[in-house]
Amino acid sequence: MASASRATSSRHRATRLALLDAFTVGAGLGYLAREYREVVVANPAVIGLTLLFVFAAGYLIRTAARALRRAGSRVDAIFAEELGKKPSPRPR
């Protein structure tokens, strides 16, 4: 039960950090867009392609993280099963 509580706390903390990161990135991009307004207006295609690339990279990272997490839980399940089958190391 305690591990479920830690997992929820960990997820909540990760969500808060992700929101803080998104806010920080948004504020930074807003500042840069304000400072370099002429460049933004003059090159919308390059900026659009860059944003597309950034979102695609984020999606790929998210997919890879999920796959690694799933593989890690499978490995943990295999270890738990194998360790449960072995006799106790204590002498009888």
N, C-alpha and C positions, 0 to 999 in steps of 0.2 A: 504494500500500500504506500509505503514511503517513497518507493521508486517512481510510482505514478505521480505523486505530488511533486517530486523533483523534475520529472519530465514536463509537467504542466508549467512549473515555474521557469524551466529552461526555455520552453516554447514562448512563454509570455515575455521573457527577457529578450529573446531573439527577435520577436515581433517589434518590441519597443525600439531595439537598436536598428532594425531595418527601417522603421518609420523615421527615426532620427537621421539615419543616413540619407534617406530620400529627401527629407527636408533640407539637409545641408547641401546636397547636390543641386536641388532646385534653387536654393538661395544663391549658390555660386553661379549657376547657369544664368539666373536672372541678372545678377550683377554683370557678368560678362556680356550678356546681350545688350544691356543698357550702355555699357562702355563702348562696345563695338557695333553699334546700331547700323552704321553704314555697311559694314562687312556682312552682317546678317541679311540685310535687305538685298545686297548685291549678289549673294551666293546662296540662294535658297535650295538649289538642287544638291549642292555639296553638303549642306547642313542636313537636309532630309535624308540623304544616303548615310550620313554619319549616325544620325539618330536610329535609323533602321538597323545599322550594324550593331549599335550599342544594345538595342533591345534584343536582337538575335543572339548576341553574345551572352546577355543575361539569361535568356531562356535556355541556352545550351549549358550554362553553368548550373542553373537550377535543375535541369534534367540529369546532369552528371552527378550532382550532389544526392539526388534522390536514388539514383542507381547505386551509388556507393553505400548509402545508408541501408538500402535493401540488402545488398550483398553482405554488409557487415552484420546485419541481424541474422542472416542465414548462417554465416560462419559461427556466430555466437550460439545459435541453436544446435549446430553440429557439435561444437565443443561441449556444450552442456549435455547432450545426449551421450557422447563418447565418455565423458568424465563420469557420468552417472553409472555406466556399465562396469567400470573398473572396480576391483576389490579395494577395500580400505588398506592404506599403507601401514597401519598399526598392526603389530604382531598380535596373534590371538593367544 
